[in-house]
Amino acid sequence: MKKALLFISFFLIVSAACDLSVTVVPTSNPVALPTNTSTPATPVIEATFIPAATLPSAFDGAEVAVDPLHIVISPALASGARGTQFTRVEGQDLPYFELTPGHTVLRLEGYLLQNKFHEPQIYVYPAQEYAEMVPPAFENIHRLNNILYDPNAPISIDQLPTVPFFNAAQVFASNVQVISFQNGRGVRFLTEYAQYAAPVNNHELIYHFQGLTGDGAYYIIAILPISMPALVETGDIAATLPTGGIAYPDISNPNSDFPGYYAAVTNLLNNTTPDVFTPDLTQLDQLIQSMRIAQ
């Protein structure tokens, strides 16, 4: 059975949306990033390249901004970025995954992994407006708030936030960790979305982050492809199992242990060092940690 995800085509140029590319190049001698940046009275609707002189010392790369999102992209991770802002879309006859109060999207171009099921993208929504408009957004922001309220509590997959504009479920979650960015916090984990008990594979595996700014004003979703050598390359049940991989259960056997399969894959990924992943798990964490939402 082939999975099908419904999601907004964020990178079509639409009325009142601006789309602009920037190129990431290596930088040297970065200095501290200013922390008291205010949002201009008239919203900026284009992606801009920020000179190296404003980069935070903890991160190596180029800062890219498509207001309100500012983030430092390492040239080892991506060669550029395309930022787009979208205006409000509403209507009783529209499906929930097409509704938006207006949002910002940043797509990483020349990303380290190519031709994966998901594009490497970061979305920024006004949290309260999105929650009021889209019930799945309300539910997932609520889940996120619960995690951030007590980040040391055990977290089950049913308690993790999901992507509000996907019509599929997370089949597993590993490497769950609460991390901070420049003016907020969130949770990151590795997961895969499907409409059935799909094999965990490198074509569809993602590093998934959801976060909120400290004042709760903005809701951030990051979807970044990631791979690991012991996983099969595709969701084909006949795909070759790499050395050290976990065999997918016989889908024709009603007694197959799918929960056991996902538990074993989760354990495998949880015990894999960050540098074994592509991109390096630490590299993706640093991308998220560099993020700042201008307010």
C-alpha positions in Angstrom: 0.0 0.0 0.0 1.5 3.3 -1.0 1.3 6.2 1.5 -0.2 9.5 0.4 0.4 12.7 2.3 -1.7 15.8 1.7 0.1 19.1 2.3 0.1 22.7 1.1 2.2 23.4 -1.9 4.1 26.1 -0.1 6.4 27.0 -2.9 4.0 28.0 -5.6 4.1 31.8 -6.1 0.7 33.1 -5.1 -1.0 36.5 -4.9 0.7 38.8 -2.4 3.5 36.2 -1.7 7.1 37.0 -2.2 9.7 34.4 -3.2 13.4 35.1 -3.2 16.6 32.9 -3.1 19.9 33.5 -1.3 23.2 31.6 -1.5 25.1 30.4 1.6 28.8 30.8 1.6 31.4 30.0 4.4 32.1 32.9 6.8 34.9 33.7 9.2 35.3 35.6 12.5 31.6 35.9 13.3 30.4 38.1 16.1 27.4 38.1 18.5 24.0 38.4 17.0 21.9 41.3 18.3 19.0 40.1 20.5 16.8 43.2 20.6 15.6 43.3 17.0 12.1 44.7 16.6 9.6 43.8 13.8 9.1 46.7 11.4 5.6 48.4 11.2 5.3 47.2 7.6 6.1 43.5 7.3 9.0 42.6 5.1 8.0 40.0 2.5 11.3 38.9 1.0 14.1 36.7 2.1 17.3 38.6 2.7 21.0 37.7 3.2 22.5 39.0 6.4 26.1 40.1 6.3 28.6 37.9 8.2 29.3 40.7 10.8 26.0 39.9 12.5 26.4 36.2 12.9 26.3 34.6 16.4 29.6 33.3 17.5 28.3 29.9 18.3 27.3 29.1 14.7 29.3 28.9 11.5 27.5 29.8 8.3 25.4 32.5 6.8 22.3 34.0 8.5 19.3 34.0 6.2 16.1 35.9 7.1 12.6 35.8 5.8 10.8 37.7 8.4 10.1 36.8 11.1 12.4 33.8 10.7 16.2 34.3 11.1 18.4 31.3 10.9 22.1 30.4 10.4 22.7 27.9 7.6 26.0 26.1 7.4 27.4 25.6 3.8 28.1 22.0 4.8 24.3 21.5 5.2 22.9 23.5 2.3 24.0 25.8 -0.4 21.2 28.3 -0.2 17.6 29.0 0.8 14.4 30.1 -0.6 12.0 32.1 1.6 8.3 32.7 1.0 5.6 34.5 2.9 1.9 33.6 2.4 -1.2 35.6 3.1 -4.3 34.4 4.9 -6.3 31.6 3.3 -9.7 30.7 4.8 -13.1 29.3 3.8 -15.6 26.9 5.1 -15.4 24.7 2.0 -11.6 24.4 2.2 -9.9 21.3 3.8 -8.1 22.1 7.0 -4.7 21.5 5.5 -5.2 24.5 3.1 -6.1 27.0 5.8 -3.6 29.5 7.1 -3.7 32.8 9.0 -0.6 33.7 6.9 2.7 32.1 7.4 6.4 32.0 6.5 8.3 29.1 4.9 12.0 28.7 4.4 13.2 25.9 2.1 16.9 24.8 2.2 18.3 24.5 -1.3 21.3 22.3 -2.2 20.5 20.3 1.0 22.9 17.5 1.9 20.3 14.8 1.0 18.5 15.0 -2.3 15.4 13.3 -3.9 13.8 12.3 -0.6 10.1 12.1 0.1 10.0 15.4 2.0 11.6 18.7 1.2 13.8 20.4 3.8 11.6 23.2 5.0 10.9 25.3 8.1 7.4 26.9 8.7 6.5 29.7 11.0 2.9 30.5 12.0 1.3 33.0 14.4 0.4 30.4 17.1 -2.9 31.7 18.4 -4.4 32.5 15.0 -3.3 29.2 13.6 -4.7 27.3 16.6 -8.1 29.2 16.3 -8.4 28.5 12.6 -7.1 24.8 12.4 -8.2 22.2 15.1 -5.2 20.0 14.4 -2.9 23.0 15.0 -4.7 23.6 18.3 -4.2 20.0 19.4 -0.5 19.9 18.5 0.3 23.3 20.1 -1.4 21.9 23.2 0.8 18.8 23.1 3.9 20.9 22.6 3.0 23.1 25.6 2.6 20.0 27.8 6.1 18.8 26.8 7.7 22.2 27.4 5.9 22.6 30.8 7.7 19.5 32.1 10.6 18.6 29.7 12.0 16.0 32.0 8.8 13.8 32.0 8.7 10.7 29.9 7.2 11.3 26.5 5.2 8.7 24.5 4.6 8.8 20.8 1.0 9.7 21.4 2.1 12.8 23.3 4.3 14.2 20.6 3.1 16.9 18.3 2.4 16.0 14.7 2.4 18.0 11.5 -1.0 19.7 11.4 -1.2 19.7 7.6 -0.3 16.0 7.1 -3.1 13.4 6.8 -0.9 10.6 8.0 0.4 9.4 11.4 3.8 9.0 12.9 4.6 5.3 12.8 7.4 5.7 15.4 9.6 8.3 17.1 13.2 8.1 18.3 15.9 10.5 19.6 13.4 12.7 21.4 15.0 15.7 22.9 13.9 19.2 24.1 16.1 21.8 22.6 16.2 25.6 22.7 16.6 28.2 20.0 17.5 31.8 20.4 14.2 33.0 21.8 12.2 29.8 22.4 12.1 26.1 22.9 10.8 23.0 21.3 11.1 19.2 20.8 13.0 17.4 18.1 12.8 13.7 17.2 13.2 11.3 14.3 10.1 10.0 12.7 8.3 8.8 9.6 4.7 9.5 8.5 2.5 6.8 6.9 -1.1 5.7 6.5 -0.1 2.1 7.3 2.5 0.1 9.2 5.3 1.2 6.9 9.0 0.1 7.0 11.3 2.7 8.5 13.4 3.8 5.6 15.9 6.5 4.5 13.6 7.9 1.8 11.0 9.0 4.2 12.8 9.4 7.6 12.8 13.0 8.9 14.3 15.1 11.6 11.2 16.8 13.0 11.2 19.8 15.2 8.3 21.7 16.7 8.7 24.8 18.9 7.2 27.9 20.3 8.8 31.3 21.0 9.1 32.2 24.7 6.1 34.4 24.6 4.0 31.8 22.7 3.4 34.1 19.8 5.0 31.9 17.1 4.7 28.2 16.3 7.6 26.6 14.3 7.6 23.4 12.4 10.8 22.0 10.8 10.9 19.0 8.5 14.4 17.9 7.5 15.3 14.6 5.7 17.9 12.5 7.5 19.3 9.0 6.9 21.1 6.3 8.7 23.2 3.4 7.2 21.4 0.5 8.9 18.0 1.5 7.5 16.6 0.3 4.2 16.7 2.9 1.4 13.1 2.8 0.4 9.7 1.8 1.8 9.6 -1.2 -0.6 9.1 -4.2 1.7 11.5 -6.1 -0.6 14.3 -3.5 -0.2 17.7 -5.0 0.8 18.3 -4.9 4.5 21.7 -3.4 5.4 24.1 -4.9 7.9 22.9 -4.2 11.4 19.3 -3.4 10.2 16.0 -4.5 11.7 14.0 -6.9 9.5 10.5 -5.7 8.5 7.8 -8.2 9.7 6.0 -10.4 7.2 3.0 -8.2 6.3 1.0 -11.3 5.2 1.3 -12.9 8.6 -1.5 -11.8 11.0 0.8 -12.6 13.9 3.6 -10.4 12.9 4.9 -8.2 15.7 4.8 -4.7 14.3 5.0 -2.9 17.7 8.1 -5.0 18.4 9.6 -4.0 15.0 9.1 -0.3 15.7 10.4 -0.7 19.2 13.6 -2.3 17.9 14.1 0.4 15.3 13.6 3.1 17.9 16.2 1.4 20.1 18.6 1.2 17.2 18.3 4.9 16.4 18.4 6.0 20.0 21.7 4.2 20.4 23.3 5.5 17.2 25.9 8.3 17.7 25.0 11.7 16.0 27.8 11.5 13.5 26.5 8.3 11.9 23.4 10.1 10.6 23.4 12.1 7.4 23.2 15.0 8.1 25.0 14.7 11.4 22.3 14.9 14.1 24.3 17.6 15.9 24.5 19.7 12.7 20.7 19.7 12.5 20.4 20.6 16.2 22.7 23.5 15.6 20.6 24.7 12.7 17.5 24.8 15.0 19.4 26.3 17.9 20.6 29.2 15.6 17.0 30.2 14.9 15.6 33.5 16.0 12.0 34.7 15.5 12.0 38.5 15.2 9.3 40.1 17.4 
